[in-house]
Structures are given as structure tokens and as C-alpha cells.
């Protein structure tokens, strides 16, 4: 699975970067020296992308972060350049019929300059939005037997800690969580980006074990936990951080409510939601963690009180968020199905490019009454 994933991603990136570099060189045809500079910069960024993508987890932390940042930034730049070049092509096609542009090379140069400036501004704003997560507050209530109790849950997903989101991010995220003074902390997968090696090298467990919660910290695997070491090593790492991993398992807390954690969809043999809940006391509230928000009707049919998911990143940056909306019933935010509350988070961290353009990094705080 990992080989197929990286092969497909590499092929798409190679074609994307190659095409936009060629078109950029064409746009700078009036300035010979600049087109060579652009090609050299694009080539350097592509090399950075491949270094980070293929060997980032093996590089020293001081090298890995800037290399991955430059390389992944190039992905965002190339996506927007592709869109811009397609739009320019439409204008030129119309021009071939209406002849409203007299100097096509100059038009290409001016258009490219404006587009490049706009992309850089959008990326600066997007990086700020990534580095300054919002806090989303929800007030939810169980439909089951009322005990006049309240539970403050801090829910996060998709931290993607590793060689790109390094130790300072782990420290910041823990601080944000603790500031909310939670009764319960849940992590809905992709805590680890690709490997636990960078986390161990940077001793991130000393940060993660500082999460303060009355009833503990519970996490589930996401698809990215399957990209690295075997799940036993991931389990041992989380255990060293005082984080309880629920992998097709449930826990009854204070004889009051259940936290149920599903294994990720990456495991074709994971238990069904029916199998996970059939033995639970039916009148006790159930909080479900399921990384990928597919088949939300299952949670409703099993009378889950609250499902928390991640994975989608809300598309991460425009226009991918428009594509993601077509892929999921609920790609982001709150949804209620029957008596089941469902929230899909855009994620506290991010995979790859550290930009939120049209989306926002977030921490979710739930006041859950039961």
C-alpha cells in the first residue's frame, strides 16, 4: 500500500512540476536570463521536494525541516500555477477568435508576474492560518438517560508530527490542549506523520506526556500510522507518552460513558461498528473515534452519541477543499444524523505543505452533557 501511494504521488508531482516549469520558462521568454533563473529555482525546489518526500525522516532535524518546507511549498505554488496557466490558455483561445491582445509575449509576461505575486501573498496568509489554529466550541447533549453531568472534551486530529511538524509544534499543541482544562482528550488519528523516528530523535514524548486530562488521553490509528513502523511500535511509543491507543477497542470511564476507538480503514480486517458496540450497556453515552468519516449512517444506526473524525483536512487548501466536498457526506464540520452528533475536524496539524488557504487549522472543544 505504501509503495503504491508513493508511486502515484511521485508521478503526479513530477508531471505537475515539469509542466508548470516549462510554462513558466515560456512566459519569461522576453527576458532570457530570468527564464533560466526560474528553471534553476524550480529545479532546486523539486529536488528539495523529493529529498523531503523520500528521505525526510532520515535527514537530521535541522536539515529536514527547511528542505521539506521548501519542497512542499513548491507543490502549492505549482498547483496554483497550473490553474493560472489553464486560465491564461482560455484567454488566448478567445483571443485567437476575437484578437483583443496584440502582444502575446508581453501578455504572458505580465500575467505570469501578477499571478506569481498573488500566489506568494496567498501562501503567506495560508501559512499564518496554519500556524494560528482556531478553537471551535460545541455544545452537545446525549439523547440517552440523563444524569445531569457534563464532560469537557478536547478533540484533535491530524497533528502529523515528524520531520516537518517538529518538536516546537508538539509543544505548542500540548499548550493549546492544556489551556482548555479538559476532562478528556481524544486524538482521532494521524498523530504521527510517517514514522516515529523523528519523534524519538526530537524526544517529543516529553511534550506529549505533558497533556493534562482528568480521565486521560485516548487515540486511534489513522492511515499515516500505517505508513511507518508496525503498529506495535506505534502502540509502544504512545504508551510511553501516557496515551491510550484504542484499536478496535472500547473503554468504560468512571462507569459513566464509553470511548470507542476504531482501527483505521487502512486495515481491511478492522471490526465493524456493530461488533464494537454490541456488548456495551445501551443506556450509557458512547463517544466514537473513527479517523476516516465514511459510512456515517453506521454511527447513527448503532446509537452513537458523538462521533469525532478527521482525515479530510477540509481539503487543506483551495481548490482541493472543493474536491473533498464531493468525496464525503460530511467533509468538515458538524452534522447530526438521527440522534448522533458527528464532527469532522480539519485537523490541528497538517500533512505536507504548511498552508491553509480557504481552510483553517483547529482545536475542537466539546461541552458534552449526559
N, C-alpha and C positions, 0 to 999 in steps of 0.2 A: 504494500500500500504506500509506504513512504517513498519507494523508488518511483512509482507511477506518478505520485503527486509532484515530486521534484522535477521529473522529466517534463511533465506537462507545463509546469510553471516556468521552467527554464526556456522551453521552446517559445512560449508566449512572450516572455520578456525579451528574448533575442530578436524576435520579429518586430516587436513594438519599438525597441530602442534603435534597431537598424533602420527601420523606415523613417522614424522621426529625425534621426541624424541626417539621412540622405535629403529629406525635405528641407531641413534647416540649412544645409550647405547650399541647396538650390536658392533659398530665399536670400542668402547673403552673396549671391553671385556678383553684385555690383562692387563688393569690397573683397577682393581676392584673399587678402591676409586674414580677414575676420572669419571667412568660411573655414579656413584651415584651423584657426584657433578654436572655433566652435566644434569642429570634428575632433580635435585633440581633447578638449574638455569632455565631450560626450563619451569618447573612448575611455578616458580615465574614470569617469563616473560609472561606466558599465563594468570596468574591471573591479571597482570598489564594490559594486552590487554583487558580482559573482564571488568575490572574496568573502563578503559578509554572508551571502546566501549559502555557500557551500562549506566554508571553513570558519565562520564566525565564532562558533563555540570552542574552537581550538586555538584561536588567537588570544594573546594577552589582553586583559580587560581594557588597558589603556589604549590599545590599538583597535580593538573590536568595535567600540562604541563610535568613534568618528568615522571609521570605514563603513560600518553598517548604516550610519545616519546619512552619509553622502550617497551611498548606493541606493538606499530605499527612497531617498528624496528624489533621485533621478526617475524612479518609477512614476511618482506623482507628476513630475514635470513632463515625462514622456506621454502619459495618458492625456494630459491637457493639451499638449502639442498635437497629438493625434486628432483630437476633437477640433482644434483650431484649423489644422490643415484641411480637414474634411470640409469645414465651413468655407474656407478660402477657395477650395475647389468648386463649391457650389456657386460662389460669386463669379469665378472665372468662367464657369459653364454658362451662366446667364450673360456674362459679358460677350461670349462668342456669338450670342444671338442679338444682343442689344448694343454692343460696342460703346459702353459708357466709360471704360477705362482705356486710356491711350498709352500709358507707360506701365506695362505689366511688371517688368523687373522692379521698378520703383514701388509699385503697389505691394508686391510680395515683401519687399524690404520693410516698408512702413508697417504693414500688417503684422509681420513677424516681430518687429520691435515692440509694438503695442501689446501683442499677445504675451510676449515674454515678460514684460513689465507687470502685466495683470496677474500672470501666474505666480510670480515671485511675491507680490503683495498678498494674494490669496493664501499662499503657503505660509507666510509669516503669521497671518491671522490664525490659520489652521493649527500651527504649532503651538500658539498661545492657548488655543482652546483645548488642545490635548494636555498641556501642562497645567491647566487650571480646571480640574474636574468640578462639575456642578453636583449639588446634593439634591436628590429627588425624594420628597416626602410622600408617603402613602398612609392612609388610614383605612385599615381593612378589618372586617369582622367575620368571625366564623358563624356559619348557619346552624351549627350543632348546639348541644346542650350548653347553656350559658353558665359560666362560673364567676362572672364579673371580675375577670382577670385581664391583665394587659401585658403584652410582651413587646419589648423594643428590639427589633431585628435590624441588624446592619447586613445588607446583602450586596456582594460584589461578584464580578465575574471578569474573566479575560484580563488578568493582570499581565500575563506574558512576560514574566520576569526572566532575565537571561543576559545575554551579551549586549543586547540593545537597550532594554529597560533594566538598568543596572541597580546596584545597591541603594543609590540615593532615592530611587523610585520605591523600593521596598520600604525604606524608612519613611518616606512621605505618605505612602498608602496606609501604613500602620498608624501613623499620627492622625490621619483623617478618620480612620475607623474608631480609634480610641476617643477622639473628641466627641463622638456621638454617645458615649457611655452605654454601650449595647448590653442587653441581656443575652443575646445570642448573635453570633456571627456565622454567616454561611457564605461559601465560595463556590460558585456554580461552574467550575471547570476552567481549564487553561490558566491556572496559576503559573505554570511553567511554560515557557515558550517552546523550546525544542529539546532541551537537555537540562538535567540538574547540575551538570558540571560547572557552568558559570556561577550558579547559585552557591555551590560549595566553595568554589575558588574565592568568591567575594564574601563568604561567611554570612549569607543572607538569613540563615536560620536564626542568628542572634536578633535580627529585626522581626522576623515573623513570629517568633516565640513571645514577643512583647505584646501581641494582641491581647487586649483585656476584655473578657466577657464573662458574665455571671454563669452561664450554662455551657461555655466552651465554644470552640470553633470547629465547624464541620465543612468538609469539602468533598467534591466529587471529581472524577476524572473528566477532562474534556478531550477533544480529538488531538490536541497538541501534546498531551501527556503520552499519547501513543506514538509520537514521532521520535522519542528519545529512548531512554533505557526501558527495561522491562518494568511492569507495574509494581513488582515487589520492591524495587529500588526507589520508585516514587513514593510508595507507601512508607518505607523506612525514613525517607527524607522528611515527609510530612509529620511522621511520628516524632522525629527529633525537634520539630517546630511546635509541638503540642497541638497539632491539627489532626482531627479525627477524619480519616477518609472513609466515606460511605460508598462502597462499590456494590450495588445491588444489595443494599442493607438498610436497616432502619434502626432507630434508637428511640426509646421512650424516655423522655426527660421529666424528672420530678413527678412521674406518674400522671402528668398533665397533658402532654402533647407529643406527637411523633415528628421526628425529622427523618424523611425517607430520601435516600440518595441512589439514583440510577447510574449504572455504568454508562459510558458514552456509547452513542450509536455506532462508533467505530468497531465495537465488539458485536459481531453478528449473533453471538450467543447470549447476549445480556437477557436478564429476566424481563418478563412482561410486567407492566404496572399492576395487573391483576395479581400476579404471583407475589409481588412485593407487598401488597396491601390486604390480601385475603385473610390473613391471620391477625390483623390489627383490630383493636377494640373500635367498633364503628362509631361510637359517640364521642371519641376523642379527636381533637383537631389534628390534621395531617399537613405538614409543610414538606413539599416535594422539591427536590433539586434535580433538574434534568437539563444537561448542558445545551443540547440542540432542540429548539422548540418545534418539533414535529408532532403531529397527531395529538393536538391539544384536546381533542374530544375524549381521549383516553382518561385524562385527568378529571374531566367533568363526570364521566361515567363511573369512576371509582370514588366519587365524592371527596376529592382532594380539596382542602380548604384554600391552600395557596401554593401555586407552582412558581418557582423562580428559575429562569433560564438566561442564557447569554448567547455566545457563539456568533451572532449575526453582525456585531459591531455597529448595527444600523447602517451597514454599507461602508462605514469608515470615512469615505469622502465622496462628494458628488462627482459623477452621476451614479456611482455604484450603489448608493442608497436607494436610487430609483429601481435598480435591477433587483435588489434584495426584497423590496416590497412585493415583487411579483412571485417570489420564491416561497414565502411563508405566509400563513394565515395571519400571524401577528409578528412582524419582523422586529418591532420595537414598541415598548411602552406597555400600557395597561389594557387588559381585556378581561371581560367576565363571561364565562360560559356556564350557563345554569347557575349553580351556587359556588363555582370555583373561580377564585381570583387568580389571574395569570399576569406576571410581569416579565417582559423580556428586556434585559438591560443592554445598553450599547457598550458596556464594559468600562472598567476603571482604567485599564491599560490599553494596549493596542498591539497588534501584530504588524511588523514591518515598518512602513512609513509613519513617522510620528506627527501625523497631521489629522485634524478633524475639520474638514471643510464641508459644511452643511450638516454636521453631526456634533456630538459633544461627549467627552468622557464624563462618567458619572459614578456616584456612590448612591445607593438606594437605602433609605431608612424607612422602616415599616413599623407603625404602631398597630400591633395585631391584638384585637380584643376577642376573647373567647369565654 
